Amino acid sequence: MAFDATLEMVNGIAKITLTGELDASVANTFREKIEEASNQQAKRLVLLMDGLEYMASAGLRALVFAKQKMGSGIDIFIVGAQPEVVEPIQQTGFHYSVIMLDTYDAAQIENL
């Protein structure tokens, strides 16, 4: 499945929906969406990953980039990630730097 990343800004919350396979050939597309969210001064970054089937190490590097680009005061939520995507995030310990949710929890995410 081809990779796609779409950004939606709602009340200061950047929601990036990721679908397909995130590897080195498309990681720059994801990084561009992160930069766009940062430029719009998002207060939260929500990565909707239920449609993401695979994430290579380049995808992990893009997640690290997101944390650096958004800054330490911005929470990053990873929502609905498949087990094949969660595993490398946990293996690297990056799950300690983000908030992992099985489903979108408006009470937790939108409580600015």
C-alpha angles and dihedrals in degrees: 000000000000118000121249133177122188127183125211123179116206121172093333094314116119112211116192114188113204123196135171125012122337110206138140093284092062105024091101090062089057091047090052090055090050091051090048091052090048092049089054088054096240114198092207134018117215118189109198103203106165090110095046108107101180139011123194126199088273087063090053089051088052089053090052088048089052092054091049095043096047093046134229095286095060119085117223117206123198108200129193099352116176118239091254089058097040093053098066090042090056095041090058094044091239090129086078089064097051139041111252117205130177092211137013107278107194092187091059101034101040097041096108 
